[in-house]
Amino acid sequence: MYNEIRVFVENKPGKLSHVAEILGNAGIDILALDVADEGQFGVFKILTAEPDRAKGILANAGMTVAFNQVACIEITDRPGGLVQLARALEKADLNVTEAYGCILERGKRAVFVVKGANLEAIEAAAREAGLKALDRLGQESPPARDNEEPADSGTRWKRDSPEA
């Protein structure tokens, strides 16, 4: 299972750009985003390789943020790539209540983010079908930039010295 970030905002222009700017300035990549309109309020469902860090940064910026557990299932990025997972869920008699996807590697790998009543059963059905249930995303660290080294987690970056 994976922690999707849910950000609760007033439903008005500028909220999406504000969240995107906060995460972008912190060096956090949004891998996938789903926006739900709940009338006067909206919910941004965000998938990132650093959910703990992103949640903390958004909370420190005064945003209302929560984790929501989802199943992240890796599928092949090709036409019909979702069929294998969809059939596995159907065979196991599992209903999907929310879902969205994103490409991890064009033409090779994608992730389908699934919410349902029984996430463990969703992941088990996916594994039984030969698919991988992911508990981490973006495991590889980007190359170091000038004057930067990986922080303790290997996924965050810090500047050791000011630019000249």
C-alpha positions as CSV (number, residue, x, y, z in Angstrom):
1,M,0.0,0.0,0.0
2,Y,1.0,3.6,-0.6
3,N,0.3,6.9,1.0
4,E,-1.5,9.2,-1.5
5,I,-1.6,12.8,-0.3
6,R,-5.0,14.5,-0.2
7,V,-5.0,18.3,0.0
8,F,-8.3,19.9,0.9
9,V,-8.8,23.4,-0.6
10,E,-11.5,26.0,-1.2
11,N,-12.7,25.5,-4.8
12,K,-11.5,28.6,-6.5
13,P,-8.9,29.7,-9.0
14,G,-5.3,29.7,-7.9
15,K,-5.4,26.8,-5.4
16,L,-3.8,24.3,-7.8
17,S,-1.0,26.7,-8.8
18,H,-0.3,27.4,-5.1
19,V,0.1,23.7,-4.2
20,A,2.2,23.1,-7.4
21,E,4.4,26.0,-6.5
22,I,5.0,24.9,-2.9
23,L,5.9,21.4,-4.0
24,G,8.0,22.6,-6.9
25,N,10.0,25.0,-4.8
26,A,10.7,22.1,-2.4
27,G,12.0,20.0,-5.3
28,I,9.1,17.5,-5.0
29,D,7.9,16.0,-8.3
30,I,4.2,15.4,-8.7
31,L,4.0,12.0,-10.4
32,A,0.2,12.0,-10.7
33,L,-2.7,14.3,-9.7
34,D,-6.4,13.8,-9.6
35,V,-8.7,16.7,-8.8
36,A,-12.1,16.1,-7.2
37,D,-14.8,18.8,-7.1
38,E,-16.8,18.6,-3.9
39,G,-18.9,21.7,-4.4
40,Q,-17.5,24.6,-2.4
41,F,-14.3,22.6,-1.7
42,G,-12.0,20.5,-3.7
43,V,-9.6,17.7,-3.1
44,F,-6.2,17.3,-4.8
45,K,-5.1,13.6,-4.7
46,I,-1.3,13.7,-5.3
47,L,1.1,10.9,-5.9
48,T,4.8,11.7,-5.3
49,A,7.9,9.7,-4.5
50,E,8.2,11.6,-1.2
51,P,4.7,11.5,0.4
52,D,6.0,12.1,4.0
53,R,8.1,15.1,3.0
54,A,5.4,16.5,0.8
55,K,2.7,16.2,3.5
56,G,4.9,18.0,6.0
57,I,5.8,20.8,3.6
58,L,2.1,21.4,2.6
59,A,1.0,21.3,6.3
60,N,3.8,23.8,7.2
61,A,2.4,26.1,4.5
62,G,-1.0,26.1,6.3
63,M,-2.8,23.6,4.0
64,T,-5.1,20.9,5.3
65,V,-3.4,17.6,4.3
66,A,-4.1,14.0,5.0
67,F,-2.8,10.6,3.9
68,N,-5.0,8.2,2.1
69,Q,-3.9,4.6,1.6
70,V,-4.2,3.4,-2.0
71,A,-2.8,0.4,-4.0
72,C,-0.2,1.4,-6.6
73,I,-0.1,-1.4,-9.2
74,E,2.6,-1.4,-11.9
75,I,1.3,-2.2,-15.3
76,T,2.8,-2.2,-18.8
77,D,2.5,1.2,-20.6
78,R,0.9,0.0,-23.9
79,P,-2.6,-0.1,-25.3
80,G,-4.5,-2.6,-23.3
81,G,-2.0,-2.6,-20.5
82,L,-4.7,-2.1,-17.9
83,V,-6.7,-5.2,-19.0
84,Q,-4.5,-7.6,-17.0
85,L,-5.2,-5.8,-13.8
86,A,-8.9,-5.1,-14.5
87,R,-9.4,-8.8,-15.2
88,A,-7.6,-9.8,-12.0
89,L,-9.8,-7.5,-10.0
90,E,-12.9,-8.8,-11.7
91,K,-11.9,-12.5,-11.1
92,A,-11.4,-11.7,-7.4
93,D,-14.8,-9.9,-7.3
94,L,-13.1,-6.6,-6.2
95,N,-14.7,-3.3,-6.9
96,V,-12.7,-0.1,-7.6
97,T,-14.1,3.0,-6.0
98,E,-11.5,5.5,-7.2
99,A,-8.6,5.2,-9.7
100,Y,-6.2,7.2,-11.8
101,G,-2.9,6.4,-13.5
102,C,0.4,7.8,-14.6
103,I,3.3,6.8,-16.8
104,L,6.5,5.9,-15.0
105,E,8.5,5.1,-18.2
106,R,7.0,5.8,-21.6
107,G,6.3,2.6,-23.5
108,K,7.5,0.5,-20.6
109,R,5.9,1.1,-17.2
110,A,2.9,2.8,-15.8
111,V,1.2,2.8,-12.4
112,F,-2.5,2.5,-11.8
113,V,-3.6,4.0,-8.4
114,V,-6.5,2.1,-7.0
115,K,-8.8,2.7,-4.1
116,G,-11.3,0.0,-3.0
117,A,-12.8,-1.6,0.1
118,N,-9.9,-4.1,0.5
119,L,-6.5,-2.8,-0.6
120,E,-4.7,-6.0,0.6
121,A,-7.0,-8.1,-1.6
122,I,-6.5,-5.7,-4.6
123,E,-2.7,-6.0,-4.2
124,A,-3.0,-9.8,-3.8
125,A,-5.1,-10.1,-7.0
126,A,-2.6,-8.0,-8.9
127,R,0.4,-10.2,-7.7
128,E,-1.6,-13.3,-8.6
129,A,-1.9,-11.9,-12.1
130,G,1.8,-11.4,-12.3
131,L,1.8,-7.7,-11.6
132,K,3.7,-5.7,-9.0
133,A,2.1,-3.9,-6.1
134,L,4.4,-0.9,-5.4
135,D,5.2,0.4,-1.9
136,R,7.7,3.0,-3.1
137,L,8.0,5.2,-6.2
138,G,11.0,7.0,-7.6
139,Q,13.5,4.7,-5.9
140,E,16.4,6.0,-8.0
141,S,18.0,9.2,-6.9
142,P,18.7,11.9,-9.5
143,P,22.3,12.8,-10.2
144,A,23.8,15.4,-7.9
145,R,23.9,18.9,-9.1
146,D,26.7,21.4,-8.5
147,N,27.2,21.9,-4.7
148,E,24.5,19.4,-3.8
149,E,24.6,16.0,-2.2
150,P,21.8,13.6,-1.4
151,A,20.3,14.1,2.1
152,D,19.9,11.2,4.5
153,S,16.9,9.6,2.7
154,G,18.7,9.6,-0.7
155,T,15.7,11.3,-2.2
156,R,16.0,14.9,-0.8
157,W,18.5,17.4,-1.8
158,K,20.3,20.0,0.2
159,R,22.7,22.8,-0.7
160,D,25.9,22.6,1.3
161,S,27.3,26.0,0.3
162,P,25.9,29.1,-1.3
163,E,26.4,29.7,-5.0
164,A,29.3,31.9,-5.8
